């Protein structure tokens, strides 16, 4: 699945993403980009550091913006 496809799915609903974190541990995150389900994003320095290999989404369980690297995704549903 491409980054653009993941973003499209995140805008459509809540997705479960299983990925390896930078420290090597596995993480399962329920997240979304649905309008109305996420607070407004503010632009800060960290936003400019994200590349086309990273997806930033709202973690619905931890109620915060989180990111994952596309090349570390094991499962996306």
Secondary structure as UniProt FT lines:
FT   HELIX           3..12
FT   STRAND          15..20
FT   TURN            22..23
FT   STRAND          26..32
FT   TURN            35..37
FT   HELIX           45..49
FT   TURN            52..53
FT   STRAND          54..59
FT   TURN            60..63
FT   STRAND          64..69
FT   HELIX           70..72
FT   STRAND          73..76
//
